[in-house]
Amino acid sequence: MMKTNVGGLDRILRILVGLVLIALAATGTVGAWGWIGIVPLATGLLRSCPLYSIIGLNTCPLSSRS
């Protein structure tokens, strides 16, 4: 099981940016690179970021960490 290390505002922003990039890629506005939006969307939905784990960053409040 992955540790929760993405909290509150960080999670909301990741989900929104991911959805916007995917929508722009789907409509052909930004090209194929827009599909990279899957990464912030997934990390926001799963509340876990592998890069945060590597660099030791955590934006999740202390009370909800697992």
Phi and psi in radians as a Rosetta constraint file:
Dihedral C 1 N 2 CA 2 C 2 CIRCULARHARMONIC -1.453 0.35
Dihedral N 2 CA 2 C 2 N 3 CIRCULARHARMONIC 2.551 0.35
Dihedral C 2 N 3 CA 3 C 3 CIRCULARHARMONIC -1.327 0.35
Dihedral N 3 CA 3 C 3 N 4 CIRCULARHARMONIC 2.490 0.35
Dihedral C 3 N 4 CA 4 C 4 CIRCULARHARMONIC -1.342 0.35
Dihedral N 4 CA 4 C 4 N 5 CIRCULARHARMONIC 2.104 0.35
Dihedral C 4 N 5 CA 5 C 5 CIRCULARHARMONIC -2.406 0.35
Dihedral N 5 CA 5 C 5 N 6 CIRCULARHARMONIC 0.195 0.35
Dihedral C 5 N 6 CA 6 C 6 CIRCULARHARMONIC -2.113 0.35
Dihedral N 6 CA 6 C 6 N 7 CIRCULARHARMONIC 2.065 0.35
Dihedral C 6 N 7 CA 7 C 7 CIRCULARHARMONIC -2.065 0.35
Dihedral N 7 CA 7 C 7 N 8 CIRCULARHARMONIC 2.952 0.35
Dihedral C 7 N 8 CA 8 C 8 CIRCULARHARMONIC 0.393 0.35
Dihedral N 8 CA 8 C 8 N 9 CIRCULARHARMONIC -1.886 0.35
Dihedral C 8 N 9 CA 9 C 9 CIRCULARHARMONIC -1.079 0.35
Dihedral N 9 CA 9 C 9 N 10 CIRCULARHARMONIC -0.672 0.35
Dihedral C 9 N 10 CA 10 C 10 CIRCULARHARMONIC -1.015 0.35
Dihedral N 10 CA 10 C 10 N 11 CIRCULARHARMONIC -0.782 0.35
Dihedral C 10 N 11 CA 11 C 11 CIRCULARHARMONIC -1.101 0.35
Dihedral N 11 CA 11 C 11 N 12 CIRCULARHARMONIC -0.816 0.35
Dihedral C 11 N 12 CA 12 C 12 CIRCULARHARMONIC -1.078 0.35
Dihedral N 12 CA 12 C 12 N 13 CIRCULARHARMONIC -0.777 0.35
Dihedral C 12 N 13 CA 13 C 13 CIRCULARHARMONIC -1.123 0.35
Dihedral N 13 CA 13 C 13 N 14 CIRCULARHARMONIC -0.704 0.35
Dihedral C 13 N 14 CA 14 C 14 CIRCULARHARMONIC -1.069 0.35
Dihedral N 14 CA 14 C 14 N 15 CIRCULARHARMONIC -0.786 0.35
Dihedral C 14 N 15 CA 15 C 15 CIRCULARHARMONIC -1.121 0.35
Dihedral N 15 CA 15 C 15 N 16 CIRCULARHARMONIC -0.797 0.35
Dihedral C 15 N 16 CA 16 C 16 CIRCULARHARMONIC -1.113 0.35
Dihedral N 16 CA 16 C 16 N 17 CIRCULARHARMONIC -0.805 0.35
Dihedral C 16 N 17 CA 17 C 17 CIRCULARHARMONIC -1.097 0.35
Dihedral N 17 CA 17 C 17 N 18 CIRCULARHARMONIC -0.742 0.35
Dihedral C 17 N 18 CA 18 C 18 CIRCULARHARMONIC -1.048 0.35
Dihedral N 18 CA 18 C 18 N 19 CIRCULARHARMONIC -0.826 0.35
Dihedral C 18 N 19 CA 19 C 19 CIRCULARHARMONIC -1.119 0.35
Dihedral N 19 CA 19 C 19 N 20 CIRCULARHARMONIC -0.713 0.35
Dihedral C 19 N 20 CA 20 C 20 CIRCULARHARMONIC -1.111 0.35
Dihedral N 20 CA 20 C 20 N 21 CIRCULARHARMONIC -0.819 0.35
Dihedral C 20 N 21 CA 21 C 21 CIRCULARHARMONIC -1.085 0.35
Dihedral N 21 CA 21 C 21 N 22 CIRCULARHARMONIC -0.732 0.35
Dihedral C 21 N 22 CA 22 C 22 CIRCULARHARMONIC -1.126 0.35
Dihedral N 22 CA 22 C 22 N 23 CIRCULARHARMONIC -0.737 0.35
Dihedral C 22 N 23 CA 23 C 23 CIRCULARHARMONIC -1.102 0.35
Dihedral N 23 CA 23 C 23 N 24 CIRCULARHARMONIC -0.741 0.35
Dihedral C 23 N 24 CA 24 C 24 CIRCULARHARMONIC -1.146 0.35
Dihedral N 24 CA 24 C 24 N 25 CIRCULARHARMONIC -0.645 0.35
Dihedral C 24 N 25 CA 25 C 25 CIRCULARHARMONIC -1.208 0.35
Dihedral N 25 CA 25 C 25 N 26 CIRCULARHARMONIC -0.702 0.35
Dihedral C 25 N 26 CA 26 C 26 CIRCULARHARMONIC -1.139 0.35
Dihedral N 26 CA 26 C 26 N 27 CIRCULARHARMONIC -0.554 0.35
Dihedral C 26 N 27 CA 27 C 27 CIRCULARHARMONIC -1.561 0.35
Dihedral N 27 CA 27 C 27 N 28 CIRCULARHARMONIC -0.072 0.35
Dihedral C 27 N 28 CA 28 C 28 CIRCULARHARMONIC 1.431 0.35
Dihedral N 28 CA 28 C 28 N 29 CIRCULARHARMONIC 0.187 0.35
Dihedral C 28 N 29 CA 29 C 29 CIRCULARHARMONIC -1.237 0.35
Dihedral N 29 CA 29 C 29 N 30 CIRCULARHARMONIC -0.703 0.35
Dihedral C 29 N 30 CA 30 C 30 CIRCULARHARMONIC -1.950 0.35
Dihedral N 30 CA 30 C 30 N 31 CIRCULARHARMONIC -0.126 0.35
Dihedral C 30 N 31 CA 31 C 31 CIRCULARHARMONIC 1.588 0.35
Dihedral N 31 CA 31 C 31 N 32 CIRCULARHARMONIC -3.064 0.35
Dihedral C 31 N 32 CA 32 C 32 CIRCULARHARMONIC -1.151 0.35
Dihedral N 32 CA 32 C 32 N 33 CIRCULARHARMONIC -0.479 0.35
Dihedral C 32 N 33 CA 33 C 33 CIRCULARHARMONIC -1.096 0.35
Dihedral N 33 CA 33 C 33 N 34 CIRCULARHARMONIC -0.346 0.35
Dihedral C 33 N 34 CA 34 C 34 CIRCULARHARMONIC -1.111 0.35
Dihedral N 34 CA 34 C 34 N 35 CIRCULARHARMONIC -0.349 0.35
Dihedral C 34 N 35 CA 35 C 35 CIRCULARHARMONIC -1.183 0.35
Dihedral N 35 CA 35 C 35 N 36 CIRCULARHARMONIC -0.178 0.35
Dihedral C 35 N 36 CA 36 C 36 CIRCULARHARMONIC -1.095 0.35
Dihedral N 36 CA 36 C 36 N 37 CIRCULARHARMONIC -0.242 0.35
Dihedral C 36 N 37 CA 37 C 37 CIRCULARHARMONIC -1.047 0.35
Dihedral N 37 CA 37 C 37 N 38 CIRCULARHARMONIC -0.282 0.35
Dihedral C 37 N 38 CA 38 C 38 CIRCULARHARMONIC -1.099 0.35
Dihedral N 38 CA 38 C 38 N 39 CIRCULARHARMONIC -0.577 0.35
Dihedral C 38 N 39 CA 39 C 39 CIRCULARHARMONIC -1.160 0.35
Dihedral N 39 CA 39 C 39 N 40 CIRCULARHARMONIC -0.973 0.35
Dihedral C 39 N 40 CA 40 C 40 CIRCULARHARMONIC -1.132 0.35
Dihedral N 40 CA 40 C 40 N 41 CIRCULARHARMONIC -0.564 0.35
Dihedral C 40 N 41 CA 41 C 41 CIRCULARHARMONIC -1.094 0.35
Dihedral N 41 CA 41 C 41 N 42 CIRCULARHARMONIC -0.830 0.35
Dihedral C 41 N 42 CA 42 C 42 CIRCULARHARMONIC -1.125 0.35
Dihedral N 42 CA 42 C 42 N 43 CIRCULARHARMONIC -0.772 0.35
Dihedral C 42 N 43 CA 43 C 43 CIRCULARHARMONIC -1.177 0.35
Dihedral N 43 CA 43 C 43 N 44 CIRCULARHARMONIC -0.561 0.35
Dihedral C 43 N 44 CA 44 C 44 CIRCULARHARMONIC -1.226 0.35
Dihedral N 44 CA 44 C 44 N 45 CIRCULARHARMONIC -0.746 0.35
Dihedral C 44 N 45 CA 45 C 45 CIRCULARHARMONIC -1.218 0.35
Dihedral N 45 CA 45 C 45 N 46 CIRCULARHARMONIC -0.644 0.35
Dihedral C 45 N 46 CA 46 C 46 CIRCULARHARMONIC -1.474 0.35
Dihedral N 46 CA 46 C 46 N 47 CIRCULARHARMONIC -0.205 0.35
Dihedral C 46 N 47 CA 47 C 47 CIRCULARHARMONIC 1.036 0.35
Dihedral N 47 CA 47 C 47 N 48 CIRCULARHARMONIC 0.493 0.35
Dihedral C 47 N 48 CA 48 C 48 CIRCULARHARMONIC -2.492 0.35
Dihedral N 48 CA 48 C 48 N 49 CIRCULARHARMONIC 2.296 0.35
Dihedral C 48 N 49 CA 49 C 49 CIRCULARHARMONIC -2.140 0.35
Dihedral N 49 CA 49 C 49 N 50 CIRCULARHARMONIC 2.036 0.35
Dihedral C 49 N 50 CA 50 C 50 CIRCULARHARMONIC -1.023 0.35
Dihedral N 50 CA 50 C 50 N 51 CIRCULARHARMONIC -0.646 0.35
Dihedral C 50 N 51 CA 51 C 51 CIRCULARHARMONIC -1.123 0.35
Dihedral N 51 CA 51 C 51 N 52 CIRCULARHARMONIC -0.721 0.35
Dihedral C 51 N 52 CA 52 C 52 CIRCULARHARMONIC -1.030 0.35
Dihedral N 52 CA 52 C 52 N 53 CIRCULARHARMONIC -0.699 0.35
Dihedral C 52 N 53 CA 53 C 53 CIRCULARHARMONIC -1.100 0.35
Dihedral N 53 CA 53 C 53 N 54 CIRCULARHARMONIC -0.708 0.35
Dihedral C 53 N 54 CA 54 C 54 CIRCULARHARMONIC -1.151 0.35
Dihedral N 54 CA 54 C 54 N 55 CIRCULARHARMONIC -0.756 0.35
Dihedral C 54 N 55 CA 55 C 55 CIRCULARHARMONIC -1.616 0.35
Dihedral N 55 CA 55 C 55 N 56 CIRCULARHARMONIC -0.034 0.35
Dihedral C 55 N 56 CA 56 C 56 CIRCULARHARMONIC 1.377 0.35
Dihedral N 56 CA 56 C 56 N 57 CIRCULARHARMONIC 0.418 0.35
Dihedral C 56 N 57 CA 57 C 57 CIRCULARHARMONIC -1.632 0.35
Dihedral N 57 CA 57 C 57 N 58 CIRCULARHARMONIC 2.537 0.35
Dihedral C 57 N 58 CA 58 C 58 CIRCULARHARMONIC -2.608 0.35
Dihedral N 58 CA 58 C 58 N 59 CIRCULARHARMONIC 2.107 0.35
Dihedral C 58 N 59 CA 59 C 59 CIRCULARHARMONIC -1.851 0.35
Dihedral N 59 CA 59 C 59 N 60 CIRCULARHARMONIC 0.129 0.35
Dihedral C 59 N 60 CA 60 C 60 CIRCULARHARMONIC -1.488 0.35
Dihedral N 60 CA 60 C 60 N 61 CIRCULARHARMONIC 2.365 0.35
Dihedral C 60 N 61 CA 61 C 61 CIRCULARHARMONIC -1.042 0.35
Dihedral N 61 CA 61 C 61 N 62 CIRCULARHARMONIC 2.611 0.35
Dihedral C 61 N 62 CA 62 C 62 CIRCULARHARMONIC -1.000 0.35
Dihedral N 62 CA 62 C 62 N 63 CIRCULARHARMONIC -0.646 0.35
Dihedral C 62 N 63 CA 63 C 63 CIRCULARHARMONIC -1.213 0.35
Dihedral N 63 CA 63 C 63 N 64 CIRCULARHARMONIC -0.375 0.35
Dihedral C 63 N 64 CA 64 C 64 CIRCULARHARMONIC -1.944 0.35
Dihedral N 64 CA 64 C 64 N 65 CIRCULARHARMONIC 0.180 0.35
Dihedral C 64 N 65 CA 65 C 65 CIRCULARHARMONIC -1.297 0.35
Dihedral N 65 CA 65 C 65 N 66 CIRCULARHARMONIC 2.544 0.35
